[in-house]
Amino acid sequence: MANRNNGRNQNNRNRSRVPEGRITKVPRRKLLNTFRPEIFGAVIFVGIFIYLVVNIVFYAGKDKVSIYEVQGDNISVVNRFKGIALRQENILTSECAGNINYYIQNGKRSAKRGVIFSVDEGSKLYSEILDKTGVDQLQDNDIKQIKNVIYGYLDEYTGFNFQEVAEFKHEVSDTIFELVNDSSIENMKSIASVNSTSSFHIKRADTAGVISYKSDKLCGLDFDNVTDAMYEDTYDVGRQNLRSTGLVSAGEPICRIVTDENWKIAVKIPEDVYIGLLEQNKVSVYINNYYFPVECQMETVQRGSSYYALLSLDKYMPMYIDERILTVEFESRLEGGLKVPLSAIEKREFYVIPLQYLIEDDQFTGPVFKMEGYSEETGQPIYIPVYPSKYYSDNENAYVDTSLFNDGDWVDIPSTGERYKIGVKNSIEGVYVVNKGYYQFVKVERIRQNAEYAIVKKSNRDGLNLYDHIALDASKAKDQAIIY
């Protein structure tokens, strides 16, 4: 022990005598002792921070996958189209020039042989009639009726449409003329007989009918003369106001008379709606967004590539007597199925191959296509099995992913020697299911749709099912691609 201690002391003395400026080797054990724990923690923190920054940048730079869960729902289908009113109507004209006086309010019925208007070629007799049929003859109930017309106008007055003011003026005038109609006609008869003049002319209705002082160039139109151009937004029906405030000319149109309460609406419809209405002969429709539906008889008509629903009505004609172009909405229907956003639906192309070329083979777990090829070793022709992991069929053809073949490839039935050249393509609508962490294209079949959603048929276990998760934006999806 004494010798060992002496040796150690000798070594210490030797180390203390090392000359200045000489580099000495520091033992490794001392270096480890100088590494502090806080430095080690800082290194780990910096590493984690860099990892998070890299992942945030990577996440911000990649496309986001929005997921939609498929729900079972109903969708309301609104079929709203343009219709053209068809009526039995005629234009009544003045036989002479002169001052005109009206006796039937717009939209009101005239009896057969009833006085509709009168024309005085002079002004004397006209003035006498007006003097004898003034508003001073109106009773209290008559005054109340005129007030109701005025109050109704004030409730709806906006001040932005001068045409409303003109129509209000005519409505008040028509109301007053209607109220004094009986007495004015009697005065006409007595005054005209006393004066014995032929300058005063009375126009009577040949048949009973509803009077309108508005007309257009489609007056008297029947269904045989309806054209597709009439349904265009740019088409002008030439609407005109026949009401005159004073003098009229000979032959000038004075009013329009509709002689039958039965009328029709020719509605232009698309082919799919036409097919849906084929089995019906009675429908409920809303006309010009009216609150209550109207039941009517219906006939579906096809003329060339155009389709029509011809609606027959036996009432409400006076309500729409001044309208030629109508908005007709067929009563909404609810369609049940799976509700899918339109943005999730995409069309994809597939090769079309007859199902007979899909052959069972013991070497594979399912049917395969036998594609013609050549051995790389011998150069001899061989059959290359192509296994379609996912395909659709319509009982005649298989729809196969285009990545499995190229245009011009041949598939065979070795047992019979039949061959088929790949090249025919067709499109299938579908969505991308993401239940398994990757995009999987699944066929869907639409039943109905609106502006945002489609109702698709419920499928079997290989198709789209309730609560499946699908890509909300199909344009960003790629079949079989993994979702990160």
Phi, psi and omega per residue, in radians:
M1 nan -0.698 -3.130
A2 -1.105 -0.693 3.135
N3 -1.139 -0.702 3.129
R4 -1.102 -0.762 -3.136
N5 -1.119 -0.670 3.126
N6 -1.124 -0.658 3.125
G7 -1.124 -0.743 -3.130
R8 -1.136 -0.757 3.135
N9 -1.085 -0.631 3.126
Q10 -1.140 -0.726 3.130
N11 -1.116 -0.720 3.123
N12 -1.087 -0.674 3.138
R13 -1.197 -0.621 3.131
N14 -1.156 -0.719 3.141
R15 -1.138 -0.611 -3.120
S16 -1.234 -0.308 -3.135
R17 -1.725 0.338 3.105
V18 -1.202 2.304 -3.120
P19 -1.134 2.608 3.101
E20 -1.137 2.570 3.127
G21 1.578 -0.255 3.107
R22 -1.432 2.396 3.114
I23 -1.472 2.269 3.133
T24 -1.986 2.621 -3.131
K25 -1.477 2.169 3.141
V26 -1.503 2.313 3.133
P27 -1.049 2.507 -3.116
R28 -1.043 -0.583 -3.107
R29 -1.084 -0.603 3.101
K30 -1.214 -0.640 -3.137
L31 -1.098 -0.724 3.115
L32 -1.157 -0.563 -3.133
N33 -1.195 -0.409 -3.126
T34 -1.467 -0.222 -3.130
F35 -1.375 1.970 -3.048
R36 -1.545 2.603 -3.112
P37 -1.066 -0.589 -3.104
E38 -1.157 -0.501 3.094
I39 -1.235 -0.702 3.119
F40 -1.087 -0.728 3.109
G41 -1.139 -0.663 3.134
A42 -1.134 -0.668 3.123
V43 -1.109 -0.742 3.127
I44 -1.125 -0.736 3.131
F45 -1.078 -0.757 3.127
V46 -1.105 -0.692 3.118
G47 -1.106 -0.759 3.119
I48 -1.140 -0.696 3.140
F49 -1.081 -0.769 3.136
I50 -1.112 -0.704 3.125
Y51 -1.072 -0.754 3.136
L52 -1.154 -0.735 3.140
V53 -1.076 -0.776 -3.141
V54 -1.072 -0.741 -3.133
N55 -1.203 -0.644 3.107
I56 -1.136 -0.773 3.111
V57 -1.095 -0.730 3.131
F58 -1.126 -0.726 -3.129
Y59 -1.170 -0.707 -3.128
A60 -1.173 -0.472 -3.079
G61 -1.518 -0.239 -3.100
K62 -1.709 2.812 3.130
D63 -1.198 2.417 3.132
K64 -1.478 2.446 3.124
V65 -1.811 1.949 3.082
S66 -1.635 2.258 -3.049
I67 -1.877 2.439 3.078
Y68 -2.150 2.319 3.097
E69 -1.607 2.165 -3.077
V70 -1.193 2.296 -3.135
Q71 -2.090 2.620 2.989
G72 -1.512 2.271 -3.039
D73 -2.785 2.991 3.008
N74 -1.894 2.600 3.086
I75 -2.164 2.369 3.141
S76 -1.498 2.149 -3.105
V77 -1.807 2.054 -3.133
V78 -1.855 2.091 3.105
N79 -1.900 1.769 -3.088
R80 -2.093 2.173 -3.039
F81 -2.438 2.964 3.092
K82 -1.473 2.496 3.060
G83 -2.307 2.670 3.116
I84 -2.012 2.184 -3.126
A85 -1.332 2.292 3.123
L86 -2.085 2.147 -3.078
R87 -2.365 2.831 2.955
Q88 -1.540 1.801 -2.986
E89 -2.513 2.697 3.131
N90 -2.446 2.716 3.040
I91 -1.715 2.237 3.066
L92 -1.696 2.320 -3.096
T93 -2.039 2.855 3.094
S94 -1.486 2.363 -3.137
E95 -1.435 -0.237 -3.120
C96 -2.615 2.980 3.093
A97 -1.624 2.599 3.121
G98 2.746 -2.948 3.115
N99 -1.418 2.322 -3.068
I100 -1.863 2.561 3.083
N101 -2.349 2.297 -3.087
Y102 -1.790 2.592 -3.090
Y103 -2.264 -0.028 3.114
I104 -2.168 2.305 3.130
Q105 -1.282 2.612 3.135
N106 -1.040 2.268 3.130
G107 1.489 0.036 -3.141
K108 -1.753 2.789 -3.076
R109 -1.577 2.439 3.017
S110 -1.873 2.394 3.086
A111 -1.318 2.859 3.074
K112 -1.114 2.346 -3.062
R113 1.185 0.199 3.073
G114 -1.283 2.614 -3.140
V115 -1.385 2.179 -3.129
I116 -1.742 -0.825 3.100
F117 -2.709 2.906 3.083
S118 -2.362 2.634 3.127
V119 -2.255 2.222 3.109
D120 -1.914 2.056 -3.117
E121 -1.155 -0.453 3.050
G122 -1.829 -2.794 3.141
S123 -2.183 -0.260 -3.051
K124 -1.176 -0.900 -3.112
L125 -1.141 -0.660 3.120
Y126 -1.052 -0.755 -3.131
S127 -1.163 -0.689 3.130
E128 -1.089 -0.708 -3.139
I129 -1.133 -0.757 3.132
L130 -1.098 -0.661 3.130
D131 -1.125 -0.659 -3.075
K132 -1.478 -0.192 -3.116
T133 -2.144 0.715 -3.129
G134 -1.316 3.025 -3.100
V135 -1.239 -0.193 3.123
D136 -1.185 -0.220 3.107
Q137 -1.485 -0.080 -3.083
L138 -1.293 2.502 3.102
Q139 -1.551 3.034 -3.122
D140 -1.045 -0.732 3.124
N141 -1.120 -0.593 3.103
D142 -1.149 -0.730 3.124
I143 -1.079 -0.720 3.124
K144 -1.085 -0.670 3.138
Q145 -1.127 -0.700 3.104
I146 -1.160 -0.705 3.111
K147 -1.061 -0.679 3.134
N148 -1.082 -0.655 3.091
V149 -1.114 -0.743 -3.118
I150 -1.167 -0.774 -3.134
Y151 -1.117 -0.658 3.102
G152 -1.097 -0.654 3.110
Y153 -1.196 -0.723 -3.112
L154 -1.127 -0.587 -3.140
D155 -1.151 -0.545 -3.084
E156 -1.844 0.094 -3.071
Y157 -1.193 2.319 3.104
T158 -2.057 -0.522 -3.132
G159 1.496 0.058 -3.103
F160 -1.788 -0.150 -3.066
N161 -2.311 1.865 -3.121
F162 -1.154 -0.477 -3.140
Q163 -1.037 -0.552 3.115
E164 -1.126 -0.624 3.125
V165 -1.153 -0.764 3.131
A166 -1.107 -0.723 3.126
E167 -1.158 -0.621 3.097
F168 -1.113 -0.727 3.119
K169 -1.051 -0.793 3.132
H170 -1.144 -0.635 -3.128
E171 -1.142 -0.738 3.112
V172 -1.133 -0.765 3.132
S173 -1.077 -0.767 3.136
D174 -1.090 -0.683 3.141
T175 -1.110 -0.771 3.141
I176 -1.138 -0.796 3.133
F177 -1.066 -0.669 3.132
E178 -1.142 -0.668 -3.094
L179 -1.211 -0.551 -3.132
V180 -1.813 0.246 -3.035
N181 -1.033 -0.866 -3.071
D182 -1.034 -0.851 -3.106
S183 -1.189 -0.616 -3.124
S184 -1.183 -0.658 3.121
I185 -1.135 -0.736 3.094
E186 -1.078 -0.701 3.100
N187 -1.124 -0.671 3.112
M188 -1.036 -0.801 -3.107
K189 -1.078 -0.822 -3.078
S190 -1.197 -0.757 -3.119
I191 -1.178 -0.724 -3.116
A192 -1.158 -0.630 3.140
S193 -1.235 -0.625 3.127
V194 -1.184 -0.769 -3.095
N195 -1.351 -0.367 3.128
S196 0.853 0.802 -3.115
T197 -1.945 2.580 3.112
S198 -1.685 0.144 -3.106
S199 -1.446 -0.133 -3.114
F200 -1.885 2.130 -3.040
H201 -2.123 2.322 3.126
I202 -1.940 2.317 3.100
K203 -1.826 2.095 3.117
R204 -1.898 2.687 3.120
A205 -1.369 2.263 3.095
D206 -1.198 -0.619 3.090
T207 -2.359 2.812 3.084
A208 -1.151 2.568 3.134
G209 -3.076 3.020 3.140
V210 -1.730 2.347 -3.045
I211 -1.706 2.418 3.036
S212 -2.375 2.460 3.105
Y213 -1.786 0.337 3.059
K214 -2.175 2.543 -3.127
S215 -2.623 3.118 3.106
D216 -2.733 3.109 -3.074
K217 -1.356 -0.049 3.086
L218 -1.745 0.233 3.130
C219 -1.054 2.249 -3.139
G220 1.431 0.138 -3.114
L221 -1.131 2.440 3.011
D222 -1.993 2.948 -3.016
F223 -1.123 -0.546 -3.126
D224 -1.092 -0.417 -3.106
N225 -1.803 0.144 3.080
V226 -1.289 2.354 3.132
T227 -2.146 2.793 3.130
D228 -1.102 -0.532 -3.111
A229 -1.084 -0.482 -3.121
M230 -1.185 -0.289 -3.126
Y231 -1.659 -0.049 3.119
E232 -1.253 2.573 -3.133
D233 -1.115 -0.481 -3.096
T234 -1.473 -0.103 -3.082
Y235 -1.290 2.310 -3.132
D236 -1.873 2.077 -3.113
V237 -1.357 -0.096 3.109
G238 1.223 0.734 -3.111
R239 -1.113 2.404 3.140
Q240 -2.520 2.631 3.093
N241 -1.663 2.109 -3.083
L242 -1.533 -0.181 -3.047
R243 -1.196 2.241 3.131
S244 -1.940 2.620 -3.096
T245 -1.747 -0.077 -3.096
G246 -2.795 -1.923 -3.088
L247 -1.350 2.491 3.041
V248 -2.169 2.778 -3.139
S249 -1.738 2.820 3.078
A250 -1.150 2.309 -3.136
G251 1.462 -0.002 -3.116
E252 -1.311 2.370 3.087
P253 -1.098 2.310 -3.099
I254 -1.878 -0.760 -3.128
C255 -2.814 3.003 3.102
R256 -2.059 2.382 3.130
I257 -2.112 2.234 3.090
V258 -1.788 2.085 -2.934
T259 -1.717 0.050 -3.110
D260 -2.477 2.324 3.095
E261 -1.244 -0.388 3.096
N262 -1.370 2.259 -3.131
W263 -2.556 2.987 -3.069
K264 -2.333 2.761 3.030
I265 -2.226 2.121 3.086
A266 -1.638 1.913 -3.076
V267 -1.831 2.186 3.086
K268 -1.517 2.199 -3.042
I269 -2.249 2.717 3.059
P270 -1.300 2.949 -3.022
E271 -1.116 -0.708 -3.089
D272 -1.142 -0.632 3.084
V273 -1.212 -0.683 3.101
Y274 -1.012 -0.776 3.137
I275 -1.115 -0.698 -3.141
G276 -1.176 -0.389 -3.110
L277 -1.727 -0.040 -3.027
L278 -1.008 -0.673 -3.054
E279 -1.492 0.040 -3.084
Q280 -1.876 2.555 3.026
N281 -2.183 0.059 3.090
K282 -2.552 2.329 -3.112
V283 -2.412 2.880 2.996
S284 -1.953 2.281 -3.094
V285 -2.309 2.743 2.999
Y286 -1.887 2.220 -3.101
I287 -1.825 2.180 -3.140
N288 0.903 0.745 3.078
N289 1.035 0.497 3.110
Y290 -1.200 2.664 -3.004
Y291 -1.135 -0.591 -3.004
F292 -1.951 2.488 3.130
P293 -1.300 2.702 3.120
V294 -2.034 2.181 3.079
E295 -1.503 2.368 -3.109
C296 -2.649 2.794 3.033
Q297 -1.333 2.616 -3.091
M298 -2.425 2.488 3.031
E299 -2.238 2.245 3.096
T300 -1.605 2.357 -3.052
V301 -2.329 2.347 3.011
Q302 -2.000 2.226 3.071
R303 -2.244 1.798 -3.070
G304 1.155 -2.171 3.123
S305 -1.697 0.173 -3.129
S306 -1.863 2.559 -3.089
Y307 -2.228 2.440 -3.072
Y308 -2.374 2.622 2.907
A309 -1.979 2.016 -3.108
L310 -1.710 1.865 -3.066
L311 -1.647 2.344 3.119
S312 -1.973 2.199 -3.126
L313 -2.172 2.619 3.111
D314 -2.082 0.216 3.069
K315 -2.702 3.073 -3.129
Y316 1.258 0.086 3.138
M317 -1.053 -0.803 3.135
P318 -1.064 -0.501 -3.132
M319 -1.122 -0.587 -3.077
Y320 -2.017 0.408 -3.038
I321 -1.115 -0.488 -3.119
D322 -1.627 0.059 -3.116
E323 -1.864 2.327 3.058
R324 -1.822 -0.826 3.105
I325 -1.682 2.116 -3.087
L326 -2.056 2.679 2.999
T327 -1.710 2.110 -3.096
V328 -2.022 2.152 3.134
E329 -2.029 2.057 3.070
F330 -1.272 2.498 -3.047
E331 -0.957 2.331 -3.055
S332 -1.107 2.554 3.084
R333 -2.106 2.619 3.092
L334 -1.792 2.203 3.108
E335 -1.937 2.293 -3.118
G336 -1.734 2.617 3.128
G337 2.849 -2.585 3.103
L338 -1.786 2.258 -3.077
K339 -1.575 2.130 -3.059
V340 -2.301 2.332 3.069
P341 -1.111 2.512 3.128
L342 -1.088 -0.525 -3.134
S343 -1.166 -0.324 -3.117
A344 -1.520 -0.139 -3.070
I345 -1.703 2.340 -3.139
E346 -2.447 2.609 3.045
K347 -1.684 2.328 3.072
R348 -2.194 2.586 3.112
E349 -1.561 2.469 3.086
F350 -2.321 2.645 2.981
Y351 -1.291 2.437 3.107
V352 -1.795 2.063 -3.112
I353 -2.254 2.295 3.107
P354 -0.961 2.445 -3.065
L355 -1.087 -0.425 -3.089
Q356 -1.135 -0.332 3.137
Y357 -1.511 -0.015 3.063
L358 -1.597 1.843 -2.897
I359 -1.929 2.434 3.031
E360 -1.307 2.373 -3.132
D361 -2.411 2.296 -3.093
D362 -1.136 -0.377 -3.112
Q363 -1.333 -0.242 -3.090
F364 -2.123 2.828 -3.114
T365 -1.448 -0.077 -3.133
G366 -2.705 -3.121 -3.136
P367 -1.185 2.632 -3.129
V368 -2.365 2.850 2.961
F369 -1.724 2.422 3.086
K370 -1.713 1.749 -3.109
M371 -1.590 2.407 3.122
E372 -1.224 2.382 3.103
G373 -2.742 -3.009 -3.124
Y374 -2.307 2.509 3.113
S375 -1.251 2.311 3.126
E376 -1.212 -0.444 -3.095
E377 -1.484 -0.826 -3.050
T378 -1.816 -0.330 -3.095
G379 1.334 0.116 -3.141
Q380 -1.446 2.605 3.111
P381 -1.146 2.427 3.114
I382 -2.453 2.977 3.038
Y383 -1.806 2.209 3.113
I384 -1.770 2.041 -3.131
P385 -1.265 2.299 3.086
V386 -2.060 2.050 -3.060
Y387 -1.751 1.918 3.124
P388 -1.394 1.803 -3.090
S389 -1.132 -0.480 3.117
K390 -2.538 2.180 3.097
Y391 -2.636 2.908 3.116
Y392 -2.187 2.726 -3.140
S393 -2.472 2.726 3.073
D394 -2.082 0.514 -3.125
N395 1.309 -0.104 3.071
E396 -2.170 -0.715 -3.067
N397 -2.203 2.665 2.997
A398 -1.779 2.420 3.103
Y399 -1.847 1.927 -2.951
V400 -1.998 2.509 -3.141
D401 -0.971 2.367 -3.080
T402 -1.211 -0.233 3.135
S403 -1.320 -0.224 -3.085
L404 -1.479 -0.384 -3.096
F405 -2.363 2.991 2.988
N406 -2.135 2.694 3.059
D407 -0.991 2.295 3.115
G408 1.711 -0.177 3.057
D409 -1.153 2.695 3.132
W410 -2.053 2.433 2.984
V411 -2.073 2.577 -3.012
D412 -2.215 2.828 2.880
I413 -1.954 1.696 -3.016
P414 -0.974 -0.589 -3.067
S415 -1.225 -0.454 -3.103
T416 -2.011 -0.262 -3.118
G417 1.426 0.100 3.128
E418 -1.241 2.525 -3.120
R419 -2.266 2.662 3.103
Y420 -2.466 2.278 -3.118
K421 -1.597 2.204 -3.127
I422 -1.275 2.354 3.105
G423 3.033 -0.570 -3.115
V424 -1.263 2.313 -3.134
K425 -2.180 2.710 3.052
N426 -2.582 2.760 -3.081
S427 -1.798 2.541 3.096
I428 -2.268 2.383 3.059
E429 -1.517 2.460 3.120
G430 -2.881 -3.135 3.097
V431 -2.202 2.894 -3.141
Y432 -1.822 1.905 3.106
V433 -1.429 2.397 -3.078
V434 -2.138 0.433 -3.101
N435 -1.054 -0.573 -3.027
K436 -1.742 0.210 3.100
G437 1.551 0.079 3.055
Y438 -2.523 2.827 -3.115
Y439 -1.323 2.247 3.091
Q440 -2.287 2.007 -3.085
F441 -1.274 2.248 -3.115
V442 -2.254 2.279 -3.124
K443 -1.191 2.465 3.039
V444 -2.303 2.743 3.110
E445 -2.260 2.034 -3.095
R446 -1.251 2.492 2.990
I447 -1.770 -0.974 3.121
R448 -2.563 2.922 3.093
Q449 -2.728 2.786 2.964
N450 -2.124 -2.714 -3.029
A451 -1.244 -0.367 -3.016
E452 -2.133 -0.593 -3.018
Y453 -2.219 2.773 3.019
A454 -2.179 2.552 2.990
I455 -1.749 2.103 -3.122
V456 -1.955 2.754 -3.100
K457 -1.186 2.530 3.011
K458 -1.248 2.359 -3.018
S459 -1.900 3.140 3.035
N460 -1.397 -2.936 -3.040
R461 -1.168 -0.334 3.124
D462 -1.549 -0.144 -3.115
G463 -1.835 -2.762 -3.130
L464 -1.366 2.381 -3.098
N465 -2.240 2.895 3.112
L466 -1.055 2.377 3.099
Y467 1.262 0.150 2.971
D468 -1.109 2.619 3.067
H469 -1.774 2.228 -3.091
I470 -2.223 2.786 3.076
A471 -1.255 2.231 -3.109
L472 -1.198 -0.590 3.141
D473 -1.995 1.772 -3.081
A474 -1.176 -0.412 -3.105
S475 -1.184 -0.338 -3.134
K476 -1.717 0.003 -3.086
A477 -1.697 2.662 3.093
K478 -2.383 2.205 -3.065
D479 -0.989 2.317 3.111
Q480 1.267 -0.015 3.110
A481 -1.294 2.472 -3.129
I482 -1.395 2.440 3.107
I483 -1.610 2.108 3.141
Y484 -1.509 nan nan
